[in-house]
Amino acid sequence: MPRIFSATFDVTAAPRAVLRESVRLLQRVLGDEVIGDARANAAAAVRADRERARVHAEATRLLQSASRR
C-alpha cells in the first residue's frame, strides 16, 4: 500500500504561515503600538518588574523608618 504523506509532512506549517502573515498585516495596518511584539512585551515586563522593585524598596524603607521611632 503506497503512502500518501511522507513521514516529514508538517500539518501545522500552513496554519502557522497564515497566522504569521495575518499578524504582520495587522501590525502594518494598526501599528506595533496596538498589536505589540515579543520584544515590546519583554521590555514592558522589565519596566513593570523594576517599578515593583522600586515600590517594594520604598515601602521597606518607610516601614524601617517607622519602626525606629
C-alpha positions in Angstrom: 0.0 0.0 0.0 1.6 3.3 -1.0 2.0 6.1 1.5 0.0 9.3 0.7 2.1 11.6 3.0 5.7 11.3 3.8 6.8 10.9 7.5 8.2 14.5 7.4 4.9 16.2 6.4 4.1 19.1 8.9 0.4 19.6 9.1 0.9 22.8 11.2 3.1 24.6 8.6 0.2 26.1 6.6 -1.8 27.4 9.7 1.3 28.9 11.2 2.2 30.6 8.0 -1.3 32.1 7.7 -1.2 33.2 11.4 2.3 34.8 10.9 1.2 36.7 7.8 -2.0 37.8 9.5 -0.1 39.2 12.4 2.2 41.0 10.0 -0.7 42.5 8.2 -2.4 43.6 11.4 0.9 45.2 12.6 1.2 47.0 9.4 -2.4 48.3 9.4 -2.8 49.0 13.2 0.8 49.7 14.1 3.2 48.0 16.6 1.8 50.0 19.5 -1.6 48.4 19.2 -0.5 44.8 18.4 2.9 44.8 20.1 5.5 42.1 19.6 7.7 39.9 21.8 10.4 42.5 22.2 7.9 45.2 23.3 6.2 42.7 25.7 9.6 41.8 27.2 10.6 45.4 27.6 7.2 46.2 29.3 7.7 43.3 31.6 11.2 44.5 32.6 9.8 48.0 33.2 7.0 46.6 35.4 9.4 44.4 37.4 11.7 47.5 38.0 8.7 49.5 39.1 7.5 46.8 41.5 11.0 46.5 42.9 11.2 50.3 43.4 7.8 50.4 45.2 8.8 47.4 47.4 12.1 49.1 48.3 10.3 52.4 49.1 7.7 50.5 51.3 10.5 48.7 53.1 12.4 51.9 53.7 9.3 53.6 55.1 8.5 50.6 57.4 12.0 50.5 58.7 12.0 54.2 59.3 8.6 54.0 61.2 9.8 51.1 63.3 12.9 53.1 64.5 10.7 55.7 66.0 
